[in-house]
């Protein structure tokens, strides 16, 4: 066992950070560990770990020529420009429904990807990703690879974002599977985790509230720690 120290800054980093209009991204260092989706889409970037799992998912269902990435990581400036452009071109109602405010966008984390069905005309803001065919195949296996469909119509009153069939968020396994099995959106899951430690399959998941800097945590090679972008940390460990 090794020990690491956690600080307040660590609350705002990790696969499980909750980013929305009530939990804005804090001032961050440059986002690291980004890589291109692939050589065909060198300008669409994604967190390296997330991208590795996404590629595995697409490979499993042989979807490379059928599903394409539409939007990945965006800088604060890119998100601001997208928001302002949409306001001018699409109006306030559309923009506030489908384009997140700057620092309220998951795309700024590198953990979100918009996917589209490969076709001649793809809408950058609302790409088609129907609940059938190859798109539905991806949707069904996504939790196995750490991804969840982030914005569902039935959760709109919680997420405050209209349904986005194309937007997938990497939270990592087993959290993705737990969320889908329990019909949790990320807001609900983060709240659920605060109720206490629990086990899922061969994983132990614990919430650790932030009380002071330099909290010492024992870890092994299976331990994963993420902030929640609110008030603490989620510790995921394999139980041997």
C-alpha positions as a Python dict, from the first residue, in 0.01 Angstrom:
ca = {
    (1, 'X'): (0, 0, 0),
    (2, 'X'): (111, 354, -76),
    (3, 'X'): (-23, 684, 53),
    (4, 'X'): (-106, 997, -143),
    (5, 'X'): (-216, 1340, -28),
    (6, 'X'): (-526, 1509, -168),
    (7, 'X'): (-576, 1885, -184),
    (8, 'X'): (-870, 2110, -265),
    (9, 'X'): (-749, 2137, -624),
    (10, 'X'): (-803, 1762, -667),
    (11, 'X'): (-1179, 1810, -613),
    (12, 'X'): (-1198, 1961, -960),
    (13, 'X'): (-1022, 1682, -1149),
    (14, 'X'): (-1108, 1326, -1252),
    (15, 'X'): (-1350, 1117, -1455),
    (16, 'X'): (-1646, 1180, -1224),
    (17, 'X'): (-1647, 1558, -1199),
    (18, 'X'): (-1999, 1696, -1227),
    (19, 'X'): (-2012, 1986, -1471),
    (20, 'X'): (-2334, 2177, -1526),
    (21, 'X'): (-2483, 2525, -1485),
    (22, 'X'): (-2478, 2485, -1105),
    (23, 'X'): (-2132, 2328, -1089),
    (24, 'X'): (-1910, 2531, -1315),
    (25, 'X'): (-1558, 2431, -1401),
    (26, 'X'): (-1315, 2603, -1173),
    (27, 'X'): (-1008, 2781, -1303),
    (28, 'X'): (-795, 2496, -1433),
    (29, 'X'): (-451, 2432, -1563),
    (30, 'X'): (-430, 2337, -1928),
    (31, 'X'): (-623, 2014, -1983),
    (32, 'X'): (-371, 1732, -2017),
    (33, 'X'): (-378, 1379, -2159),
    (34, 'X'): (-571, 1476, -2472),
    (35, 'X'): (-526, 1290, -2798),
    (36, 'X'): (-689, 1295, -3144),
    (37, 'X'): (-987, 1066, -3197),
    (38, 'X'): (-784, 909, -3482),
    (39, 'X'): (-575, 1014, -3784),
    (40, 'X'): (-889, 1092, -3987),
    (41, 'X'): (-1012, 1340, -3725),
    (42, 'X'): (-691, 1497, -3589),
    (43, 'X'): (-869, 1808, -3461),
    (44, 'X'): (-1124, 1621, -3249),
    (45, 'X'): (-954, 1562, -2916),
    (46, 'X'): (-1055, 1346, -2622),
    (47, 'X'): (-906, 1237, -2292),
    (48, 'X'): (-657, 958, -2368),
    (49, 'X'): (-814, 701, -2136),
    (50, 'X'): (-1164, 781, -2260),
    (51, 'X'): (-1054, 761, -2623),
    (52, 'X'): (-891, 421, -2576),
    (53, 'X'): (-1216, 280, -2441),
    (54, 'X'): (-1422, 454, -2708),
    (55, 'X'): (-1209, 300, -2982),
    (56, 'X'): (-1255, -44, -2824),
    (57, 'X'): (-1633, 5, -2818),
    (58, 'X'): (-1648, 109, -3184),
    (59, 'X'): (-1426, -183, -3279),
    (60, 'X'): (-1651, -433, -3102),
    (61, 'X'): (-1953, -335, -3313),
    (62, 'X'): (-1750, -264, -3630),
    (63, 'X'): (-1877, 94, -3642),
    (64, 'X'): (-1576, 289, -3772),
    (65, 'X'): (-1732, 378, -4108),
    (66, 'X'): (-2082, 415, -3966),
    (67, 'X'): (-2035, 638, -3660),
    (68, 'X'): (-1819, 951, -3668),
    (69, 'X'): (-1704, 1196, -3399),
    (70, 'X'): (-1859, 1540, -3431),
    (71, 'X'): (-1724, 1733, -3134),
    (72, 'X'): (-1480, 1650, -2856),
    (73, 'X'): (-1270, 1874, -2632),
    (74, 'X'): (-1334, 2248, -2649),
    (75, 'X'): (-1134, 2522, -2486),
    (76, 'X'): (-1311, 2793, -2288),
    (77, 'X'): (-1273, 3027, -2586),
    (78, 'X'): (-1417, 2771, -2827),
    (79, 'X'): (-1717, 2715, -2599),
    (80, 'X'): (-1770, 3089, -2565),
    (81, 'X'): (-1751, 3136, -2943),
    (82, 'X'): (-1992, 2847, -3005),
    (83, 'X'): (-2240, 2987, -2753),
    (84, 'X'): (-2224, 3340, -2895),
    (85, 'X'): (-2252, 3220, -3255),
    (86, 'X'): (-2553, 3005, -3172),
    (87, 'X'): (-2722, 3298, -2999),
    (88, 'X'): (-2689, 3501, -3320),
    (89, 'X'): (-2784, 3223, -3561),
    (90, 'X'): (-3035, 3016, -3363),
    (91, 'X'): (-3173, 3247, -3097),
    (92, 'X'): (-3184, 3235, -2719),
    (93, 'X'): (-3432, 2948, -2668),
    (94, 'X'): (-3245, 2703, -2894),
    (95, 'X'): (-2903, 2802, -2759),
    (96, 'X'): (-2994, 2768, -2392),
    (97, 'X'): (-3151, 2429, -2467),
    (98, 'X'): (-2863, 2275, -2661),
    (99, 'X'): (-2544, 2474, -2600),
    (100, 'X'): (-2393, 2486, -2253),
    (101, 'X'): (-2275, 2811, -2106),
    (102, 'X'): (-1898, 2859, -2096),
    (103, 'X'): (-1750, 2665, -1802),
    (104, 'X'): (-2074, 2465, -1777),
    (105, 'X'): (-1981, 2241, -2070),
    (106, 'X'): (-1852, 1886, -2030),
    (107, 'X'): (-1667, 1934, -2358),
    (108, 'X'): (-1418, 2153, -2173),
    (109, 'X'): (-1308, 1850, -1967),
    (110, 'X'): (-1210, 1628, -2261),
    (111, 'X'): (-1440, 1358, -2120),
    (112, 'X'): (-1737, 1421, -2352),
    (113, 'X'): (-1786, 1327, -2716),
    (114, 'X'): (-2068, 1405, -2957),
    (115, 'X'): (-2116, 1122, -3205),
    (116, 'X'): (-2312, 1119, -3527),
    (117, 'X'): (-2444, 872, -3778),
    (118, 'X'): (-2216, 899, -4080),
    (119, 'X'): (-2416, 1075, -4350),
    (120, 'X'): (-2374, 1354, -4603),
    (121, 'X'): (-2498, 1641, -4389),
    (122, 'X'): (-2418, 1634, -4017),
    (123, 'X'): (-2551, 1903, -3786),
    (124, 'X'): (-2260, 2016, -3563),
    (125, 'X'): (-2487, 2106, -3270),
    (126, 'X'): (-2750, 1833, -3304),
    (127, 'X'): (-2606, 1537, -3500),
    (128, 'X'): (-2835, 1245, -3570),
    (129, 'X'): (-2776, 944, -3344),
    (130, 'X'): (-3103, 747, -3356),
    (131, 'X'): (-3230, 482, -3116),
    (132, 'X'): (-3194, 208, -3375),
    (133, 'X'): (-2935, 35, -3587),
    (134, 'X'): (-2564, 83, -3527),
    (135, 'X'): (-2620, 388, -3306),
    (136, 'X'): (-2838, 189, -3069),
    (137, 'X'): (-2581, -91, -3069),
    (138, 'X'): (-2321, 159, -2950),
    (139, 'X'): (-2558, 304, -2691),
    (140, 'X'): (-2618, -42, -2545),
    (141, 'X'): (-2252, -139, -2512),
    (142, 'X'): (-2126, 206, -2409),
    (143, 'X'): (-2154, 142, -2031),
    (144, 'X'): (-1927, -161, -2066),
    (145, 'X'): (-1658, 82, -2181),
    (146, 'X'): (-1722, 357, -1925),
    (147, 'X'): (-1958, 582, -2127),
    (148, 'X'): (-2315, 695, -2056),
    (149, 'X'): (-2567, 885, -2262),
    (150, 'X'): (-2556, 1202, -2057),
    (151, 'X'): (-2874, 1395, -2136),
    (152, 'X'): (-3198, 1194, -2141),
    (153, 'X'): (-3541, 1347, -2191),
    (154, 'X'): (-3672, 1190, -1869),
    (155, 'X'): (-3391, 1360, -1672),
    (156, 'X'): (-3430, 1703, -1828),
    (157, 'X'): (-3575, 1854, -1508),
    (158, 'X'): (-3252, 1752, -1327),
    (159, 'X'): (-2983, 1813, -1590),
    (160, 'X'): (-3157, 2129, -1720),
    (161, 'X'): (-3044, 2029, -2071),
    (162, 'X'): (-3276, 1908, -2346),
    (163, 'X'): (-3236, 1547, -2458),
    (164, 'X'): (-2912, 1497, -2653),
    (165, 'X'): (-2906, 1153, -2809),
    (166, 'X'): (-2558, 1220, -2949),
    (167, 'X'): (-2374, 1332, -2634),
    (168, 'X'): (-2179, 1067, -2441),
    (169, 'X'): (-1978, 1121, -2125),
    (170, 'X'): (-1692, 909, -1999),
    (171, 'X'): (-1723, 836, -1626),
    (172, 'X'): (-1528, 512, -1623),
    (173, 'X'): (-1624, 158, -1534),
    (174, 'X'): (-1798, 42, -1313),
    (175, 'X'): (-1967, 381, -1259),
    (176, 'X'): (-2118, 380, -1608),
    (177, 'X'): (-2278, 41, -1549),
    (178, 'X'): (-2409, 139, -1206),
    (179, 'X'): (-2563, 457, -1345),
    (180, 'X'): (-2746, 276, -1623),
    (181, 'X'): (-2858, -12, -1401),
    (182, 'X'): (-3010, 234, -1152),
    (183, 'X'): (-3139, 487, -1405),
    (184, 'X'): (-2917, 760, -1260),
    (185, 'X'): (-2808, 1071, -1445),
    (186, 'X'): (-2473, 1203, -1325),
    (187, 'X'): (-2635, 1457, -1091),
    (188, 'X'): (-2826, 1177, -918),
    (189, 'X'): (-2526, 946, -906),
    (190, 'X'): (-2298, 1202, -742),
    (191, 'X'): (-2566, 1260, -475),
    (192, 'X'): (-2613, 883, -431),
    (193, 'X'): (-2241, 830, -370),
    (194, 'X'): (-2251, 1062, -69),
    (195, 'X'): (-2483, 824, 118),
    (196, 'X'): (-2199, 594, 208),
    (197, 'X'): (-1962, 324, 83),
    (198, 'X'): (-2098, 34, -118),
    (199, 'X'): (-1975, -259, -321),
    (200, 'X'): (-2058, -338, -682),
    (201, 'X'): (-1936, -668, -822),
    (202, 'X'): (-1567, -670, -725),
    (203, 'X'): (-1540, -294, -667),
    (204, 'X'): (-1556, -93, -345),
    (205, 'X'): (-1671, 266, -392),
    (206, 'X'): (-1633, 530, -121),
    (207, 'X'): (-1708, 901, -98),
    (208, 'X'): (-1454, 1107, 97),
    (209, 'X'): (-1560, 1464, 185),
    (210, 'X'): (-1301, 1737, 164),
    (211, 'X'): (-1222, 1881, 505),
    (212, 'X'): (-868, 2007, 475),
    (213, 'X'): (-571, 1994, 243),
    (214, 'X'): (-326, 1705, 242),
    (215, 'X'): (-576, 1435, 335),
    (216, 'X'): (-382, 1108, 327),
    (217, 'X'): (-538, 817, 139),
    (218, 'X'): (-402, 465, 112),
    (219, 'X'): (-400, 334, -242),
    (220, 'X'): (-293, 27, -435),
    (221, 'X'): (-254, -35, -807),
    (222, 'X'): (-632, -79, -851),
    (223, 'X'): (-731, 247, -679),
    (224, 'X'): (-886, 528, -884),
    (225, 'X'): (-964, 867, -729),
    (226, 'X'): (-1178, 1141, -880),
    (227, 'X'): (-1303, 1469, -748),
    (228, 'X'): (-1673, 1546, -788),
    (229, 'X'): (-1632, 1921, -868),
    (230, 'X'): (-1830, 1997, -553),
    (231, 'X'): (-1700, 1898, -214),
    (232, 'X'): (-1506, 1575, -213),
    (233, 'X'): (-1361, 1267, -375),
    (234, 'X'): (-1484, 931, -505),
    (235, 'X'): (-1247, 643, -438),
    (236, 'X'): (-1290, 328, -646),
    (237, 'X'): (-1092, 19, -559),
    (238, 'X'): (-1100, -343, -669),
    (239, 'X'): (-1166, -583, -385),
    (240, 'X'): (-932, -880, -402),
}
